[in-house]
Amino acid sequence: MPGSSGILAHPSCTEIVVCPVPGDTSRYYVFYNSQLCSRLYYSVVDLKLRNGNGDVSLINQSIDPSNNFAEGLELVKIPCTKNYWLLTYQCYKGFKRFKVDESGIHDGTLIKEFDSENHQGRGELDYHKGRLGYGITYRNKAFVCDFNPVSGIVSNSKTISFNSTVGIYGLEFSPDASKVYCTDLDNRDFFGNVATANLFSYDFNTSETQSWTIKNNGLSCGSQDPQGLGQIEIGKDQKLYIPHIEGCQVTVIENPNASNPTFSLINVNSILSTGVSDHIQSDFLDEDLSPPPSIAGDQNAIICKNDSLLLWTEYGPNYQYQWLKDQSIVVGANSFQLEAKSKGKYQVKVQTPYGCETTSPFYEVVEPDFSKVELGPDQMVCQGETVTLGLEAFDGKIEWSTGSSSKSISINESGVYWVRAFYGDCYESDTVSISFFDNTQIIIPNVFTPNGDSKNETFTIPNQNIPITLQIFNRWGTEIYRSNNYANDWNGNDLAVGIYFYKITSDYKCFTNRKGWVHLLK
């Protein structure tokens, strides 16, 4: 950027750190010094300048100009705010913090007096998951402590010595912060070969240290092994990355939480220096800087009738959860997952270990609209006619009992027919009975015998599957029996044996009215 001309940052500085200006997403602070124990500065980059390409709008602004500071710098987000702590080591004095908020960069506060002897100010400063560490290069040791990102207070500090050759330079914590890893800046012998350990670790749970000798592994990058190992940075994949100083490989610690970690190498096409950009870590591993949670489901956000849908959000075990449905609390729903049993707009509220609360956007669960899946009542139609069954208003997949998948089917045989209408994995079904009435199948008997032998006891009209009206007359034309919905149950009503006359009528269009006689016998 043109405006950076004359910047006082030195190429050999261990760290340069960047954060947004709180409350302004287009401007960024850049913090640096001019190597070893020297003045601390900041510049401001404004991304709106140069037609959106960005430029330096403020350069080489001194911070605490009466004191010198070491190269190790760290920015720690203050939970539940847009603000940061700028952490550094004031030479010959101790660790200092500067609050960075919307009003600017505040005066520094000494938070831990430490090591008044001169160690020339070289080494990496790192924060992760409540731990702060500093590699003190020319004193062959590392300082570690707990750092509360809310209060900015240091506690439980200790110094760890390592058997390094020149001095501890790079420092990084494992993803779960159970271990700290450190590198040696230069451990070549007189002949330029790596002969001693240059990577170290300390386990906070067991107080045990480990060491490894990392070489150039045969890759031709000059005639010698690398000078040493540089900074260590954690990646989004939770692996640690370490450049070979004056080498052309990067060592990767594949499983840094493990008691016996494994390593791999990345080959590069140029000779490397000491640094790895700290922005690869940025905010993503800090559990209190997480963006608003998102909700995922084990299928599309569709819930079938009498079914449930599993919803979940992906956060760590130290979080607290509260699920909401239609903006009301779901009682007892305090897990990272929820079994949704009905439609609605779901959200999850997540509270971090430091008390920051954030709520997810709505995740709407819908139930399919099967209101148009209706075949209507059972039907009886005249023999020879055709019945059409259909779901013309339904847009989804359809299955019929006949094997058809079209919107409608034509029926010309009696039977029970069903349809299934699908919406995603859900479906609704309906069933209808279709009967074809054949008038020729109704043959009316001319005799019945109500004599108590349980045979032919009533005047029974076979194949009667429509409502009919039955009238019975004696020989003089007097109506002696009538049923407007005859159920084959007239037994003569204790009438005398003889001939009786009937009249059968129906409103059903296919039926032909009948008249005739029947002989009652006993």
Phi, psi and omega per residue, in radians:
M1 nan 2.337 -3.077
P2 -0.974 -0.631 -3.075
G3 -1.258 -0.137 -3.121
S4 -1.488 -0.051 3.135
S5 -1.021 2.243 -3.135
G6 1.565 0.140 3.134
I7 -1.119 2.462 -3.006
L8 -1.586 0.118 3.051
A9 -1.171 2.469 -3.109
H10 -1.825 2.455 -3.111
P11 -1.025 -0.444 -3.089
S12 -1.615 0.075 3.101
C13 -1.056 2.472 -3.140
T14 -1.099 -0.779 -3.046
E15 -2.498 2.531 2.894
I16 -2.227 2.309 -3.053
V17 -2.141 2.657 -3.031
V18 -2.343 2.471 2.990
C19 -2.590 2.715 3.067
P20 -1.180 2.609 2.983
V21 -1.170 2.096 -3.074
P22 -0.923 2.232 -3.136
G23 1.484 0.032 -3.119
D24 -2.396 1.880 -3.054
T25 -1.420 -0.043 -3.119
S26 -1.836 -0.167 -3.122
R27 -2.092 2.551 -3.067
Y28 -2.344 2.450 2.979
Y29 -1.498 2.423 2.995
V30 -2.115 2.092 -3.093
F31 -1.904 2.445 -3.051
Y32 -2.886 2.941 2.920
N33 -2.352 -3.015 -3.032
S34 -1.895 0.571 3.036
Q35 1.520 2.657 -3.085
L36 0.882 -2.575 3.096
C37 -1.432 1.933 -3.055
S38 -2.711 -3.103 -3.105
R39 -1.185 2.638 3.123
L40 -1.806 2.328 -3.065
Y41 -2.291 2.899 2.903
Y42 -2.468 2.682 2.971
S43 -2.220 2.865 3.129
V44 -2.116 2.251 3.051
V45 -1.830 2.232 3.113
D46 -1.933 1.979 -3.071
L47 -1.290 -0.146 3.098
K48 -1.431 -0.290 -3.093
L49 -1.310 2.856 3.128
R50 0.927 0.815 3.092
N51 1.004 0.685 3.084
G52 1.562 -0.027 3.094
N53 -1.480 -0.236 3.084
G54 1.490 2.631 3.044
D55 -2.825 2.916 3.133
V56 -1.410 2.126 -3.122
S57 -1.743 -0.315 3.140
L58 -2.592 2.314 -3.007
I59 -2.334 2.518 2.985
N60 0.955 0.840 3.071
Q61 -1.494 2.125 -3.051
S62 -1.326 2.419 3.058
I63 -1.958 2.197 3.138
D64 0.873 1.078 -2.954
P65 -1.129 -0.234 -3.126
S66 -1.479 -0.049 -3.099
N67 -2.255 2.749 3.055
N68 -1.822 2.669 -3.072
F69 -2.335 2.681 3.136
A70 -1.325 2.977 -3.076
E71 -1.281 -0.427 -3.094
G72 -1.239 2.165 -3.127
L73 -2.330 2.599 3.080
E74 -2.602 2.497 3.024
L75 -1.964 2.273 -3.128
V76 -2.156 2.150 3.097
K77 -1.181 2.303 3.059
I78 -1.409 2.037 -3.026
P79 -0.930 2.518 3.063
C80 1.189 0.246 3.129
T81 -2.392 3.075 2.999
K82 -1.664 0.098 -2.978
N83 -1.672 2.924 -3.086
Y84 -2.353 2.738 2.852
W85 -1.767 2.222 2.918
L86 -1.628 2.066 -3.094
L87 -1.926 2.420 3.097
T88 -2.738 3.066 3.122
Y89 -1.965 2.088 3.064
Q90 -1.426 2.109 -3.028
C91 -1.033 2.409 3.131
Y92 1.191 0.136 -3.044
K93 -2.273 -1.113 -3.100
G94 2.778 -2.955 -3.066
F95 -1.465 2.429 -3.055
K96 -2.292 2.568 3.077
R97 -2.132 2.559 3.052
F98 -2.203 2.241 3.106
K99 -1.462 2.310 3.118
V100 -2.015 1.985 3.126
D101 -2.392 -2.943 -3.051
E102 -1.127 -0.384 3.140
S103 -1.544 -0.101 3.095
G104 2.229 -2.712 -3.122
I105 -1.842 2.061 -3.043
H106 -1.491 2.901 3.090
D107 -1.036 2.604 -3.089
G108 -1.329 2.700 3.082
T109 -2.220 2.209 3.091
L110 -1.274 2.121 -3.081
I111 -1.896 -0.224 3.098
K112 -2.844 1.975 3.019
E113 -1.261 2.399 -3.057
F114 -2.830 2.252 2.874
D115 0.933 1.401 -3.108
S116 -1.315 -0.115 3.115
E117 -1.340 2.695 -3.119
N118 -1.324 2.160 3.045
H119 -2.122 0.279 2.989
Q120 1.248 0.028 2.937
G121 1.324 0.341 -3.126
R122 -1.837 2.485 3.115
G123 2.407 2.727 -3.039
E124 -1.568 2.403 3.059
L125 -1.915 2.307 -3.043
D126 -2.502 2.530 3.039
Y127 -2.172 2.447 3.055
H128 -2.837 2.213 3.044
K129 0.848 0.835 3.055
G130 1.471 0.043 3.097
R131 -1.989 2.499 3.098
L132 -2.143 2.372 3.135
G133 -2.436 2.653 -3.118
Y134 -2.449 2.169 3.066
G135 -1.508 2.015 -3.069
I136 -1.693 1.643 -2.867
T137 -1.006 -1.016 -2.990
Y138 -1.529 0.267 3.009
R139 -2.091 0.065 3.059
N140 0.964 0.753 3.114
K141 -2.717 2.990 3.114
A142 -2.275 2.480 3.050
F143 -1.796 2.302 3.077
V144 -2.325 2.645 3.129
C145 -2.826 3.021 2.965
D146 -1.606 2.430 3.110
F147 -2.258 2.139 3.130
N148 -1.511 1.971 -3.057
P149 -1.247 -0.232 3.094
V150 -1.433 -0.924 -3.081
S151 -1.545 -0.373 -3.072
G152 1.312 0.397 -3.069
I153 -1.754 2.462 3.103
V154 -1.684 2.482 3.070
S155 -2.652 2.915 3.047
N156 0.918 0.857 -3.091
S157 -1.477 2.641 3.058
K158 -2.710 2.766 3.087
T159 -1.991 2.329 -3.101
I160 -2.033 2.219 3.114
S161 -1.696 2.452 3.095
F162 -2.193 2.652 -3.108
N163 -1.515 1.106 3.134
S164 -1.612 2.901 -3.060
T165 -1.513 -1.018 -3.139
V166 -1.699 -0.825 3.114
G167 2.844 2.733 -3.135
I168 -1.266 2.228 -3.071
Y169 -2.090 -1.158 -3.139
G170 -1.449 2.565 3.140
L171 -2.596 2.325 3.092
E172 -2.722 2.570 3.097
F173 -1.585 2.699 3.034
S174 -1.215 2.830 -3.074
P175 -0.956 -0.641 3.127
D176 -1.590 0.081 3.112
A177 1.096 0.358 3.098
S178 -1.459 -0.270 -3.104
K179 -2.401 2.745 2.994
V180 -2.168 2.396 3.120
Y181 -1.952 2.504 3.141
C182 -2.401 2.671 3.124
T183 -2.095 2.769 3.048
D184 -1.698 2.297 -3.081
L185 -1.162 -0.623 -3.076
D186 -2.770 2.011 3.133
N187 -2.332 0.524 3.045
R188 -1.377 2.582 3.078
D189 -1.501 -2.973 -3.083
F190 -1.044 -0.515 -3.087
F191 -1.605 0.055 3.102
G192 1.487 0.288 -3.115
N193 -1.849 2.558 3.052
V194 -1.353 2.002 -3.047
A195 -2.059 -0.259 -3.091
T196 -2.250 3.048 -3.106
A197 -1.124 2.460 3.082
N198 -2.302 0.089 3.050
L199 -2.352 2.289 -3.037
F200 -2.314 2.732 3.029
S201 -2.481 2.698 3.059
Y202 -2.277 2.290 -3.128
D203 -1.726 2.057 -3.104
F204 -1.204 -0.420 -3.130
N205 -1.406 -0.628 -3.067
T206 -1.926 -0.183 -3.064
S207 1.087 0.374 3.127
E208 -1.642 2.577 3.077
T209 -1.965 2.652 3.043
Q210 -2.319 2.773 3.110
S211 -2.540 2.690 -3.140
W212 -2.484 2.679 3.068
T213 -1.891 1.917 -3.094
I214 -1.766 2.072 3.139
K215 -1.890 -3.070 -3.086
N216 -1.428 -0.087 3.003
N217 0.998 0.662 2.992
G218 1.438 -0.153 -3.131
L219 -1.257 2.246 -3.117
S220 -1.289 1.982 -3.136
C221 -2.545 0.876 -2.983
G222 1.799 3.106 -3.036
S223 -1.518 -0.131 -3.034
Q224 -2.122 2.875 2.962
D225 -1.157 2.893 3.087
P226 -1.080 2.683 3.127
Q227 -0.999 -0.755 -3.120
G228 -3.117 -2.796 3.124
L229 -1.986 2.513 -3.051
G230 -1.696 -2.554 -3.138
Q231 -1.068 2.818 3.036
I232 -2.132 2.317 3.069
E233 -2.339 2.557 3.128
I234 -1.606 2.407 3.133
G235 -1.724 2.994 3.132
K236 -1.117 -0.414 3.084
D237 -1.409 0.080 3.116
Q238 1.140 0.476 2.971
K239 -1.817 2.771 3.119
L240 -1.804 2.435 -3.075
Y241 -2.103 2.293 -3.043
I242 -2.362 2.084 3.083
P243 -1.371 2.564 3.006
H244 -1.483 2.060 -3.124
I245 -1.209 2.177 -3.064
E246 1.089 0.399 3.013
G247 -2.067 -3.092 3.133
C248 -2.303 0.762 3.042
Q249 -2.445 2.757 3.023
V250 -2.117 2.171 3.063
T251 -1.437 2.361 3.117
V252 -2.025 2.142 2.997
I253 -1.535 1.901 -2.953
E254 -1.241 -0.670 -3.056
N255 -2.376 1.254 -2.993
P256 -1.125 -0.331 3.093
N257 -1.317 -0.359 -3.002
A258 -1.245 2.702 3.116
S259 -1.228 -0.491 3.070
N260 -2.246 1.450 -3.051
P261 -1.178 2.740 3.073
T262 -1.933 2.817 -3.013
F263 -2.268 2.697 2.985
S264 -2.475 2.976 -3.100
L265 -2.198 2.462 2.996
I266 -1.925 2.154 3.096
N267 -1.484 2.419 3.087
V268 -2.185 2.972 -3.010
N269 -1.797 0.215 3.130
S270 -2.558 2.814 3.123
I271 -1.317 2.321 -3.031
L272 -1.678 2.819 3.030
S273 -1.890 -2.633 -2.991
T274 -1.544 -0.340 -2.847
G275 -1.730 2.661 2.904
V276 -2.280 2.289 -3.071
S277 -1.063 2.242 -3.133
D278 -1.243 -0.262 -3.078
H279 -1.220 -0.269 3.097
I280 -1.139 -0.425 3.084
Q281 -1.492 -0.915 3.104
S282 0.825 -2.343 -3.053
D283 -1.678 -0.141 -2.822
F284 -1.199 -0.415 -3.117
L285 -1.687 -0.081 3.126
D286 -1.500 1.983 -3.013
E287 -1.124 -0.242 -3.139
D288 -1.754 0.106 3.109
L289 -2.009 0.251 -3.052
S290 -1.176 2.558 3.062
P291 -1.225 2.983 3.098
P292 -0.930 2.433 -3.083
P293 -1.154 2.740 3.041
S294 -2.076 2.738 -3.114
I295 -1.955 2.375 3.057
A296 -2.103 2.728 3.104
G297 -2.172 2.779 -3.120
D298 -1.403 0.083 3.047
Q299 -2.881 -3.008 3.029
N300 -1.020 2.739 -3.051
A301 -1.330 0.947 3.141
I302 -2.169 2.269 -3.132
I303 -1.988 2.252 -3.140
C304 -1.449 2.770 3.124
K305 -1.059 2.358 -3.139
N306 1.071 0.439 3.137
D307 -2.162 -3.092 3.109
S308 -2.460 2.904 -3.104
L309 -2.360 2.217 -3.127
L310 -1.475 2.170 3.056
L311 -1.976 2.618 3.096
W312 -2.706 2.849 3.021
T313 -2.283 2.590 -3.011
E314 -1.805 1.658 3.041
Y315 -2.433 2.959 -3.036
G316 -1.333 2.994 -3.072
P317 -1.229 -0.256 -3.105
N318 -1.515 0.074 3.141
Y319 -1.580 2.781 3.003
Q320 -1.939 2.508 -3.020
Y321 -2.207 2.595 2.968
Q322 -2.559 2.079 3.138
W323 -1.562 2.575 3.102
L324 -2.246 2.568 3.033
K325 -2.227 2.177 -3.102
D326 0.891 0.707 3.064
Q327 1.214 0.217 3.051
S328 -1.962 2.528 -3.109
I329 -1.137 2.350 3.004
V330 -1.570 1.902 -3.036
V331 -1.056 2.267 3.084
G332 1.417 0.001 -3.113
A333 -1.599 1.417 -3.035
N334 -2.156 0.422 3.090
S335 -1.817 2.991 3.091
F336 -1.271 -0.150 3.107
Q337 -2.288 2.824 -3.075
L338 -2.528 2.407 3.032
E339 -1.652 1.800 3.136
A340 -1.407 2.227 -3.065
K341 -1.963 0.015 3.121
S342 -2.717 2.886 -3.125
K343 -1.200 2.751 3.119
G344 2.751 3.089 3.088
K345 -1.778 1.969 -3.049
Y346 -1.770 2.551 3.025
Q347 -2.436 2.774 2.997
V348 -2.233 2.305 3.082
K349 -1.750 2.217 -3.074
V350 -2.034 2.314 3.081
Q351 -2.020 2.213 -3.128
T352 -1.384 2.914 3.123
P353 -1.004 -0.417 3.122
Y354 -1.643 0.124 3.035
G355 1.620 0.067 3.085
C356 -1.274 2.335 3.126
E357 -1.979 2.431 3.060
T358 -2.554 2.535 -3.046
T359 -2.100 2.428 -3.103
S360 -1.255 2.790 2.933
P361 -1.130 2.923 3.122
F362 -1.156 2.462 2.984
Y363 -2.116 1.856 -3.009
E364 -1.545 2.209 3.051
V365 -1.813 2.208 -3.072
V366 -2.021 2.697 2.993
E367 -1.861 2.408 -3.131
P368 -1.087 2.585 3.080
D369 -1.610 1.771 3.135
F370 -1.830 0.388 -3.084
S371 -1.123 -0.384 -3.119
K372 -1.590 0.026 3.135
V373 -1.550 1.521 -3.042
E374 -2.617 2.065 3.127
L375 -1.609 -0.117 3.117
G376 1.506 -3.080 -3.087
P377 -1.305 2.882 3.051
D378 -1.018 2.613 -3.056
Q379 -2.244 2.575 2.912
M380 -2.184 2.247 -3.109
V381 -2.272 2.896 -3.096
C382 -1.270 2.483 3.061
Q383 -0.962 2.342 -3.131
G384 1.702 -0.273 3.080
E385 -1.455 2.961 3.098
T386 -2.153 2.364 3.118
V387 -1.860 2.319 3.078
T388 -1.873 2.148 3.052
L389 -1.899 2.385 -3.094
G390 -2.771 2.765 3.021
L391 -2.180 1.063 -3.030
E392 -1.085 -0.492 -3.072
A393 -1.525 -0.075 -3.108
F394 -1.656 2.355 -3.024
D395 -1.733 -0.126 -3.053
G396 -1.575 -2.940 3.116
K397 -1.237 2.477 -3.093
I398 -2.272 2.432 3.027
E399 -2.243 2.285 3.089
W400 -1.870 2.738 3.090
S401 -1.112 -0.327 3.113
T402 -1.427 -0.125 -3.059
G403 1.663 -0.138 -3.137
S404 -1.315 2.667 3.058
S405 -2.132 0.253 3.138
S406 -1.420 3.003 -3.115
K407 -1.249 -0.399 -3.118
S408 -2.540 2.746 3.078
I409 -2.346 2.717 3.094
S410 -1.863 2.335 -3.067
I411 -2.041 2.306 3.037
N412 -2.388 0.268 3.067
E413 -2.306 2.529 3.098
S414 -1.135 2.559 3.113
G415 2.874 3.084 3.067
V416 -1.821 2.181 -3.058
Y417 -2.079 2.461 3.094
W418 -2.247 2.787 3.082
V419 -2.381 2.532 3.026
R420 -2.105 2.257 3.108
A421 -1.983 2.191 -3.015
F422 -1.850 2.446 3.008
Y423 -2.325 1.759 -2.980
G424 1.128 -2.262 3.104
D425 -1.569 -0.011 -3.129
C426 -1.649 2.639 3.018
Y427 -2.592 2.739 3.053
E428 -2.210 2.548 -3.122
S429 -2.222 2.780 3.043
D430 -2.537 2.659 -3.077
T431 -2.281 2.518 3.104
V432 -2.493 2.525 3.095
S433 -1.802 2.260 3.129
I434 -2.041 2.150 3.102
S435 -2.090 2.371 3.089
F436 -1.811 2.104 -3.057
F437 -1.558 2.208 3.124
D438 -1.989 1.841 -3.072
N439 -1.038 -0.499 -3.082
T440 -1.263 -0.264 -3.118
Q441 -1.437 -0.151 3.130
I442 -1.564 1.816 3.119
I443 -1.960 2.034 -3.017
I444 -1.565 2.234 -3.128
P445 -1.229 2.773 3.110
N446 -1.945 0.207 3.103
V447 -2.732 2.544 2.927
F448 -2.602 2.754 -2.922
T449 -2.273 1.435 3.121
P450 -1.352 1.277 -3.078
N451 -1.987 0.175 3.063
G452 1.511 0.120 -3.138
D453 -1.620 0.176 3.092
S454 1.173 0.294 3.109
K455 -2.192 2.230 3.090
N456 0.928 0.757 -3.019
E457 -1.378 -0.400 -3.088
T458 -2.217 2.842 3.074
F459 -1.343 1.738 -2.974
T460 -1.866 2.195 3.097
I461 -1.791 1.868 -3.073
P462 -1.197 2.760 3.101
N463 0.989 0.511 3.127
Q464 -1.532 1.762 -3.128
N465 -2.191 0.436 3.020
I466 -2.326 2.733 3.076
P467 -1.154 2.268 3.079
I468 -2.285 2.756 3.027
T469 -1.895 2.231 -3.139
L470 -1.975 2.229 3.023
Q471 -2.107 2.365 3.112
I472 -2.048 2.345 -3.124
F473 -2.188 2.595 3.007
N474 -1.489 -3.072 -3.034
R475 -1.182 -0.250 3.116
W476 -1.686 0.084 3.084
G477 1.483 0.225 3.123
T478 -1.520 2.283 3.110
E479 -1.264 2.125 -3.114
I480 -1.970 -0.141 3.109
Y481 -2.733 2.497 3.105
R482 -2.634 2.357 3.017
S483 -2.414 2.160 -3.130
N484 -1.420 -0.135 3.079
N485 -2.570 1.283 -2.937
Y486 -1.151 2.364 -3.063
A487 -2.112 0.556 3.100
N488 1.004 0.705 -3.039
D489 -2.158 0.189 3.111
W490 -1.419 2.156 -3.084
N491 -1.974 0.296 3.104
G492 1.640 -0.240 3.072
N493 0.899 0.777 3.121
D494 1.023 0.443 3.078
L495 -1.252 2.796 3.099
A496 -1.267 2.685 3.068
V497 -1.036 2.661 3.119
G498 2.617 -2.993 -3.118
I499 -1.659 2.329 3.086
Y500 -2.276 2.707 -3.072
F501 -1.933 2.526 -3.117
Y502 -2.174 2.750 2.988
K503 -2.405 2.149 -3.095
I504 -2.054 2.149 3.132
T505 -2.272 2.806 3.102
S506 -2.736 2.573 3.064
D507 -1.391 -0.153 -3.094
Y508 -1.201 2.319 -2.960
K509 -1.133 -0.475 -3.070
C510 -1.485 -0.173 -3.026
F511 -1.523 2.405 3.048
T512 -1.747 2.117 -3.117
N513 -1.033 2.557 -3.073
R514 -2.185 2.576 2.955
K515 -2.328 2.600 3.121
G516 3.070 -2.881 -3.137
W517 -2.270 2.757 3.083
V518 -2.399 2.496 -3.119
H519 -1.747 2.050 3.095
L520 -1.585 2.096 -3.128
L521 -2.143 2.632 3.066
K522 -2.263 nan nan
